Amino acid sequence: MRLPLFTLLLPSLALAASTGNNFQVNATVVSSCTVSGTTLNFGNTIDPLATSSPVDAMSSVSVQCTNTTPYAVALNAGSNAGGASNFGARAMKSGSRSLPYQLYLDTGRSSVWGDGSAGSSSYTGTGTGSAQNLNIYGRLPSLANVVPGAYTDTVTVTVSY
């Protein structure tokens, strides 16, 4: 049997079947912060006989939080204050000798930087995704009767978010 010419020239068309469905794509981005600080150095050659006024110094902490993340930066009273919230007793030590100092949020040194309790304040901000540098203003209120020595203290920085 001979097929007509037009059936030989056309390929056979088979109808393909298809089906569809959906699937989910998920990601959870969490809030995150990091913090680092630099040494607050009042100086290596302080002469208490030549210095009658308070000695001021400045340092900074760098806080990086994810974009739009609210955060608070608290400083404890230091390892020599006799308690993490004993901000009025911040002191550096050289052996058994003490050198009182204070840390502030502002250049006028009127707002004690602490944890928000006991007459202190903490810094609050909102993350941008980039590092934000926060200044710490330090003061040695008096050098009267200070015994020569190398004085140190360690302050813990806490970022809550």
GROMACS elastic network, one bead per residue, 0.5 to 0.9 nm:
[ bonds ]
;  ai    aj funct       b0    kb
    2     5     6  0.87203   500
    3     6     6  0.82648   500
    3     7     6  0.67083   500
    3     8     6  0.70862   500
    4     7     6  0.57717   500
    4     8     6  0.69914   500
    5     8     6  0.53500   500
    5     9     6  0.65920   500
    6     9     6  0.52768   500
    6    10     6  0.65031   500
    7    10     6  0.54678   500
    7    11     6  0.77717   500
    7    12     6  0.85273   500
    8    11     6  0.73576   500
   10    13     6  0.83525   500
   30    66     6  0.82136   500
   31    65     6  0.73144   500
   31    66     6  0.57568   500
   31    67     6  0.82548   500
   31    68     6  0.87956   500
   31    69     6  0.62546   500
   31   161     6  0.75705   500
   32    64     6  0.81919   500
   32    65     6  0.55400   500
   32    66     6  0.55787   500
   32    69     6  0.78024   500
   32   161     6  0.76399   500
   33    63     6  0.69184   500
   33    64     6  0.53756   500
   33    66     6  0.65305   500
   33    69     6  0.85201   500
   33    71     6  0.83484   500
   33   127     6  0.82407   500
   33   159     6  0.73649   500
   33   160     6  0.84510   500
   33   161     6  0.74544   500
   34    62     6  0.81010   500
   34    63     6  0.58016   500
   34    64     6  0.52945   500
   34    65     6  0.65302   500
   34   131     6  0.88161   500
   34   159     6  0.78373   500
   35    61     6  0.68269   500
   35    62     6  0.55309   500
   35    64     6  0.64938   500
   35    65     6  0.87671   500
   35   131     6  0.88413   500
   35   157     6  0.78676   500
   35   158     6  0.81355   500
   35   159     6  0.72235   500
   36    60     6  0.86752   500
   36    61     6  0.55865   500
   36    62     6  0.53197   500
   36    63     6  0.68441   500
   36   157     6  0.83295   500
   37    40     6  0.89861   500
   37    59     6  0.78908   500
   37    60     6  0.59161   500
   37    62     6  0.61308   500
   37    63     6  0.88224   500
   37   157     6  0.82198   500
   38    59     6  0.60814   500
   38    60     6  0.58559   500
   38    61     6  0.64237   500
   38    62     6  0.86527   500
   39    59     6  0.64275   500
   39    60     6  0.80732   500
   40    57     6  0.68594   500
   40    58     6  0.62298   500
   40    60     6  0.79486   500
   40   136     6  0.81952   500
   40   137     6  0.87115   500
   40   138     6  0.74680   500
   41    44     6  0.78710   500
   41    57     6  0.66323   500
   41    58     6  0.77019   500
   41    59     6  0.77476   500
   41   138     6  0.89203   500
   42    46     6  0.80465   500
   42    55     6  0.70723   500
   42    56     6  0.68146   500
   42    57     6  0.53989   500
   42    58     6  0.82046   500
   42   138     6  0.80223   500
   42   139     6  0.81120   500
   42   140     6  0.79540   500
   43    46     6  0.61653   500
   43    57     6  0.83377   500
   44   150     6  0.81642   500
   46    49     6  0.89385   500
   46    50     6  0.83285   500
   46    51     6  0.76785   500
   46    55     6  0.88243   500
   47    50     6  0.54099   500
   47    51     6  0.61910   500
   47   143     6  0.86101   500
   47   148     6  0.89190   500
   48    51     6  0.50762   500
   48    52     6  0.72452   500
   48   142     6  0.86426   500
   48   143     6  0.53587   500
   48   144     6  0.67658   500
   48   145     6  0.80022   500
   48   146     6  0.71266   500
   48   148     6  0.88209   500
   49    52     6  0.72506   500
   49   143     6  0.82945   500
   49   144     6  0.82272   500
   51    54     6  0.76296   500
   51    55     6  0.78450   500
   51   142     6  0.87786   500
   51   143     6  0.74094   500
   52    55     6  0.88393   500
   52   142     6  0.76063   500
   52   143     6  0.75061   500
   52   144     6  0.81530   500
   53   141     6  0.75758   500
   53   142     6  0.69304   500
   53   143     6  0.83160   500
   54   139     6  0.65365   500
   54   140     6  0.54913   500
   54   142     6  0.54906   500
   54   143     6  0.76077   500
   55   138     6  0.83097   500
   55   139     6  0.56096   500
   55   140     6  0.50273   500
   55   141     6  0.66986   500
   55   142     6  0.76345   500
   55   143     6  0.84464   500
   56   137     6  0.73380   500
   56   138     6  0.56426   500
   56   140     6  0.64208   500
   56   141     6  0.84421   500
   57   136     6  0.84892   500
   57   137     6  0.61375   500
   57   138     6  0.50863   500
   57   139     6  0.63416   500
   57   140     6  0.85734   500
   58   135     6  0.67775   500
   58   136     6  0.56162   500
   58   138     6  0.57734   500
   58   139     6  0.86428   500
   59   134     6  0.84886   500
   59   135     6  0.58230   500
   59   136     6  0.50859   500
   59   137     6  0.66134   500
   59   138     6  0.77815   500
   60   133     6  0.63427   500
   60   134     6  0.53398   500
   60   136     6  0.52646   500
   60   137     6  0.83770   500
   61   132     6  0.82583   500
   61   133     6  0.57536   500
   61   134     6  0.53212   500
   61   135     6  0.66293   500
   61   136     6  0.74178   500
   61   157     6  0.84795   500
   62   131     6  0.60266   500
   62   132     6  0.55201   500
   62   134     6  0.62259   500
   62   135     6  0.88561   500
   63    73     6  0.84774   500
   63   127     6  0.82925   500
   63   130     6  0.83328   500
   63   131     6  0.54508   500
   63   132     6  0.52008   500
   63   133     6  0.64002   500
   63   134     6  0.76141   500
   63   159     6  0.80965   500
   64   127     6  0.65911   500
   64   128     6  0.76180   500
   64   129     6  0.62492   500
   64   130     6  0.56093   500
   64   132     6  0.60545   500
   64   133     6  0.87351   500
   65    68     6  0.80893   500
   65    69     6  0.62619   500
   65    70     6  0.81890   500
   65    71     6  0.77754   500
   65   126     6  0.76584   500
   65   128     6  0.65433   500
   65   129     6  0.54882   500
   65   130     6  0.71131   500
   65   131     6  0.74376   500
   65   132     6  0.85707   500
   65   161     6  0.84874   500
   66    69     6  0.56387   500
   66    70     6  0.89694   500
   66   126     6  0.87073   500
   66   127     6  0.54056   500
   66   128     6  0.61429   500
   66   130     6  0.77735   500
   67    70     6  0.88079   500
   67   126     6  0.75634   500
   67   130     6  0.79966   500
   68   126     6  0.56830   500
   68   127     6  0.51510   500
   68   128     6  0.60764   500
   68   129     6  0.79857   500
   69   125     6  0.84211   500
   69   126     6  0.54107   500
   69   128     6  0.76866   500
   69   129     6  0.87224   500
   69   161     6  0.68845   500
   70   124     6  0.74575   500
   70   125     6  0.58445   500
   70   127     6  0.61786   500
   70   160     6  0.85916   500
   70   161     6  0.59353   500
   71   123     6  0.83283   500
   71   124     6  0.57077   500
   71   125     6  0.54709   500
   71   126     6  0.59323   500
   71   127     6  0.72057   500
   71   159     6  0.65681   500
   71   160     6  0.55012   500
   72   115     6  0.88701   500
   72   122     6  0.65103   500
   72   123     6  0.54548   500
   72   125     6  0.63914   500
   72   126     6  0.86371   500
   72   158     6  0.80628   500
   72   159     6  0.55936   500
   72   160     6  0.52363   500
   72   161     6  0.66177   500
   73   114     6  0.86648   500
   73   115     6  0.76584   500
   73   122     6  0.57420   500
   73   123     6  0.50458   500
   73   124     6  0.63352   500
   73   125     6  0.83840   500
   73   157     6  0.69022   500
   73   158     6  0.57184   500
   73   160     6  0.65864   500
   74   113     6  0.72020   500
   74   114     6  0.54720   500
   74   116     6  0.73483   500
   74   121     6  0.79267   500
   74   122     6  0.50435   500
   74   123     6  0.67416   500
   74   124     6  0.89791   500
   74   156     6  0.82548   500
   74   157     6  0.58185   500
   74   158     6  0.51792   500
   74   159     6  0.64560   500
   74   160     6  0.80708   500
   75    78     6  0.80347   500
   75    84     6  0.88066   500
   75   103     6  0.87659   500
   75   113     6  0.64178   500
   75   115     6  0.57978   500
   75   122     6  0.74479   500
   75   155     6  0.65589   500
   75   156     6  0.57582   500
   75   158     6  0.63983   500
   76    79     6  0.84108   500
   76    83     6  0.85304   500
   76    84     6  0.51063   500
   76    85     6  0.61176   500
   76    86     6  0.82227   500
   76    87     6  0.75239   500
   76   113     6  0.85435   500
   76   114     6  0.57552   500
   76   115     6  0.64787   500
   76   155     6  0.59092   500
   76   156     6  0.55125   500
   76   157     6  0.67759   500
   76   158     6  0.80888   500
   77    80     6  0.78289   500
   77    81     6  0.58894   500
   77    82     6  0.83239   500
   77    83     6  0.68592   500
   77    85     6  0.55148   500
   77    86     6  0.56486   500
   77    88     6  0.80297   500
   77    89     6  0.74519   500
   77    90     6  0.56219   500
   77    91     6  0.85932   500
   77   102     6  0.89568   500
   77   114     6  0.68511   500
   77   115     6  0.87805   500
   77   154     6  0.88642   500
   77   155     6  0.65286   500
   77   156     6  0.80358   500
   78    81     6  0.57879   500
   78    82     6  0.83517   500
   78    83     6  0.78933   500
   78    84     6  0.65359   500
   78    85     6  0.87032   500
   78    86     6  0.85893   500
   78    87     6  0.81898   500
   78    89     6  0.89639   500
   78    90     6  0.62540   500
   78    91     6  0.75554   500
   78    92     6  0.85118   500
   78   153     6  0.62579   500
   78   154     6  0.53208   500
   78   156     6  0.67154   500
   79    82     6  0.72392   500
   79    83     6  0.77068   500
   79    84     6  0.75714   500
   79    90     6  0.83822   500
   79    91     6  0.84457   500
   79    92     6  0.86249   500
   79   153     6  0.61570   500
   79   154     6  0.55491   500
   79   155     6  0.65496   500
   79   156     6  0.84515   500
   80    83     6  0.79141   500
   80    89     6  0.80326   500
   80    90     6  0.66510   500
   80    91     6  0.58180   500
   80    92     6  0.66086   500
   80    93     6  0.70579   500
   80    98     6  0.85801   500
   80   153     6  0.65238   500
   80   154     6  0.79513   500
   81    84     6  0.71790   500
   81    85     6  0.83130   500
   81    86     6  0.59582   500
   81    87     6  0.71623   500
   81    88     6  0.80279   500
   81    91     6  0.60771   500
   81    92     6  0.86451   500
   82    85     6  0.86294   500
   82    86     6  0.66623   500
   82    89     6  0.74658   500
   82    90     6  0.85324   500
   83    86     6  0.51684   500
   83    87     6  0.83145   500
   83    89     6  0.87313   500
   84    87     6  0.76554   500
   84   156     6  0.89924   500
   85    88     6  0.86497   500
   85   114     6  0.73520   500
   85   115     6  0.73378   500
   85   117     6  0.73009   500
   85   118     6  0.69179   500
   85   120     6  0.87999   500
   86    89     6  0.56836   500
   86    90     6  0.71740   500
   86   118     6  0.77328   500
   87    90     6  0.55891   500
   87   102     6  0.77750   500
   87   103     6  0.88117   500
   87   112     6  0.78871   500
   87   113     6  0.84265   500
   87   114     6  0.67869   500
   87   118     6  0.76718   500
   87   119     6  0.83898   500
   87   120     6  0.74188   500
   88    91     6  0.89817   500
   88   100     6  0.88995   500
   88   101     6  0.88061   500
   88   102     6  0.76596   500
   88   112     6  0.89786   500
   89   100     6  0.70182   500
   89   101     6  0.81362   500
   89   102     6  0.84666   500
   90    99     6  0.85338   500
   90   100     6  0.58416   500
   90   101     6  0.57266   500
   90   102     6  0.61652   500
   90   103     6  0.85314   500
   90   153     6  0.85786   500
   91    98     6  0.59011   500
   91    99     6  0.52470   500
   91   101     6  0.55188   500
   91   102     6  0.79156   500
   91   151     6  0.87675   500
   91   152     6  0.81722   500
   91   153     6  0.68737   500
   92    97     6  0.83470   500
   92    98     6  0.56266   500
   92    99     6  0.50691   500
   92   100     6  0.63146   500
   92   101     6  0.72492   500
   92   150     6  0.89882   500
   92   151     6  0.51795   500
   92   154     6  0.83329   500
   93    96     6  0.65534   500
   93    97     6  0.55627   500
   93    99     6  0.62817   500
   93   100     6  0.87739   500
   93   149     6  0.88744   500
   93   150     6  0.79026   500
   93   152     6  0.53927   500
   93   153     6  0.65157   500
   94    97     6  0.52106   500
   94    98     6  0.64521   500
   94    99     6  0.81257   500
   94   148     6  0.87455   500
   94   149     6  0.59554   500
   94   150     6  0.57119   500
   94   152     6  0.67734   500
   95    98     6  0.81360   500
   95   149     6  0.86131   500
   95   150     6  0.89252   500
   95   151     6  0.82514   500
   97   146     6  0.85890   500
   97   147     6  0.74917   500
   97   149     6  0.86676   500
   97   151     6  0.83867   500
   98   146     6  0.82352   500
   98   147     6  0.87359   500
   98   151     6  0.75842   500
   99   140     6  0.78354   500
   99   142     6  0.87080   500
   99   143     6  0.79401   500
   99   146     6  0.70730   500
   99   147     6  0.87708   500
   99   151     6  0.70156   500
   99   152     6  0.87843   500
  100   139     6  0.88764   500
  100   140     6  0.64410   500
  100   141     6  0.73108   500
  100   142     6  0.79133   500
  100   143     6  0.88820   500
  101   138     6  0.70836   500
  101   139     6  0.55694   500
  101   141     6  0.63991   500
  101   142     6  0.85315   500
  102   109     6  0.87844   500
  102   112     6  0.72255   500
  102   113     6  0.83665   500
  102   137     6  0.83243   500
  102   138     6  0.56589   500
  102   139     6  0.53642   500
  102   140     6  0.67041   500
  102   141     6  0.77869   500
  103   109     6  0.78043   500
  103   111     6  0.84924   500
  103   112     6  0.58846   500
  103   113     6  0.56215   500
  103   114     6  0.80302   500
  103   136     6  0.65241   500
  103   137     6  0.56209   500
  103   139     6  0.65908   500
  104   107     6  0.76292   500
  104   108     6  0.83924   500
  104   109     6  0.52720   500
  104   110     6  0.67862   500
  104   111     6  0.54192   500
  104   114     6  0.82930   500
  104   121     6  0.87243   500
  104   135     6  0.88899   500
  104   136     6  0.60770   500
  104   138     6  0.61683   500
  104   139     6  0.81671   500
  105   108     6  0.86753   500
  105   109     6  0.69478   500
  105   110     6  0.78452   500
  105   111     6  0.56536   500
  105   112     6  0.62985   500
  105   113     6  0.53223   500
  105   114     6  0.89579   500
  105   121     6  0.78019   500
  105   122     6  0.78712   500
  105   123     6  0.73922   500
  105   134     6  0.86954   500
  105   135     6  0.72421   500
  105   136     6  0.59818   500
  105   137     6  0.63327   500
  106   109     6  0.52772   500
  106   110     6  0.66686   500
  106   111     6  0.63080   500
  106   112     6  0.84037   500
  106   113     6  0.87622   500
  106   135     6  0.81139   500
  106   136     6  0.77059   500
  106   137     6  0.65770   500
  107   110     6  0.79932   500
  107   135     6  0.88251   500
  107   136     6  0.86542   500
  107   137     6  0.63312   500
  108   111     6  0.81487   500
  108   137     6  0.86738   500
  109   112     6  0.72710   500
  109   137     6  0.67670   500
  109   138     6  0.78044   500
  109   139     6  0.78418   500
  111   119     6  0.88315   500
  111   120     6  0.69697   500
  111   121     6  0.66474   500
  112   119     6  0.75941   500
  112   120     6  0.50748   500
  112   121     6  0.60489   500
  112   122     6  0.83974   500
  113   116     6  0.78657   500
  113   120     6  0.57157   500
  113   121     6  0.51249   500
  113   122     6  0.56683   500
  113   123     6  0.76879   500
  113   136     6  0.80919   500
  113   137     6  0.88693   500
  114   117     6  0.71805   500
  114   118     6  0.84336   500
  114   119     6  0.83687   500
  114   121     6  0.53196   500
  114   122     6  0.55385   500
  114   123     6  0.87374   500
  115   118     6  0.83226   500
  115   120     6  0.63610   500
  115   121     6  0.59668   500
  115   122     6  0.51529   500
  115   123     6  0.86222   500
  115   158     6  0.86339   500
  116   119     6  0.71378   500
  116   122     6  0.50151   500
  116   123     6  0.86110   500
  117   120     6  0.53931   500
  117   121     6  0.69293   500
  117   122     6  0.86394   500
  118   121     6  0.86865   500
  123   134     6  0.86372   500
  127   130     6  0.73742   500
  127   131     6  0.83598   500
  127   132     6  0.80168   500
  128   131     6  0.77530   500
  128   132     6  0.81163   500
  129   132     6  0.89394   500
  139   142     6  0.88071   500
  140   143     6  0.72493   500
  142   145     6  0.88392   500
  142   146     6  0.85448   500
  143   146     6  0.54163   500
  143   147     6  0.89365   500
  146   149     6  0.88432   500
  148   151     6  0.88946   500
